[in-house]
């Protein structure tokens, strides 16, 4: 089957076919030379993002925060932290992004806030039994040294801290599934729902196109906060522990938010971080709830065809049950980069290219993380430079996926991370750049026809064409199998399939016409190891 040159647009909402580019603002571009990426830097680099051929950006938090967890500890949901700029600069960014044809999605963090949030500070001051403390989970422990239950924090250690350790009369503890600087809101208090509906309206009124909802499944905890039956940490509990998350009441929140989002024209998009098994996660995208939820079982995969096929078929079964097309990603700011996760070195780099091509051919929307289009590996950040609170409490470090981007080969201005607009030399980046970082630089890859960057642009351009010409449609599913020689096959529809060679030897491809591949084919009809191809089959 040939790809027709002209056809009508498929009748699908924009987000059903979208590829969104995740921006981690503090590591994208530094406009004022203080060592931290900001809104001015991002605005200046928006044309680069548009040149990729993506449909929009998702920005991780830039709201006011003490930065205990790099912005996921919010102290004011309706502002801009001076570290990143001003609200006026955000409004300018939004206007310029829209002028370039880019949608803008923001992060909202409704499970927890910063311990410096005015409402939490008011709760601390008000004392036990007060209405202010009902906004959070304040519970008296059996004694001054024993927390109310056995829950463990995602970041390591107990999920409880004393409200006022110096007091002889205040025996309350407060719940924080993450760091002690991130107290959990009490969503059983109706005031919390009203508060966050105001937050959504604030950003939607600004013209923001959608929101990514952090820890979307954990807002409600079990009544009475009973002990967890698991001896493991909340990391496991967030996925499957009914005491900690995935309470039925949470779905009513997203039904209200969906109604709110559809009060705007065009409708605003809701995207959930729902770290549950596919069948449970898909329930969050049932009719009338969120539009998308990340396929977390897919995000964390290694280089193993059986695992890819098993997870792919689970996601397809969930789609058929609940009508929710998976939202695909292989990298984000919390996950080891694919070039490292898939083996490292030259092999890992080839596999990351192949995985990127496979990702962009899958049915439905996809998300790319900044630097994925450059094939960036995970960086081994020196111990003394690590700032991730997960490292300090739990021995796991996410800083390696957050190192600032290399824009230029020349190390001047920190490989172009600093835009050179400030007087005097720029400050050192908030995370150090490794030696040889310039080999991955944007300017270098733009000149190299075989680079990961140009591969990404070509894949995105062909993907858009296939959607335009209805080779791809919003009704596509994905049937996965593993063939001889560890060839992974995902059959998207009767006209199109994706093949990924995950074994050690070349493998024969299914019948059809190869229209795109991560590496040039060395022999017609055969796919060499660590390569991926798009095939028209009818």
Protein Blocks (a to p, Z undefined) as FASTA:
>chain_A
ZZdfbdcdddddfklmpccddddfklmbcckonopacfklmmmmmmmmmmnopabdcddd
fbdcehlngoiacfbfbbccfklocfklmmmmmmmmmmnopacdddddfkbccfkbmklm
mmmmnoghiaklmmpccdddfbfkbcfblcdcfkgpjfbdcfblmbcklmcdcddfbbfk
lccddfkbmklmmmmmmmmmmmmmnopabdcdehkllmpccehiaadfbfbdfklmmmmp
mklgopfklmmmmmmmmmmmmmpccdddddddddbdfklmmmmmgghiafbdcdfklmmp
ccdfklmmmmmmmmmmmmmmnopacdddfbdfkbccfklmnngajllmmmmmmmmmmmmm
pgcjddddehklnopacddddfklpcbfklmmnopafklmmgccdfbfblghhlolagol
agcjddddfbdcdehklmmgmklmmmmmkbmklmmmmmmmmmmmmmmnomacfkbccddd
ddehiiacddfblmbccdddfbfbdcdddedddfbdfbdcfbghiacehiacdddfZZ
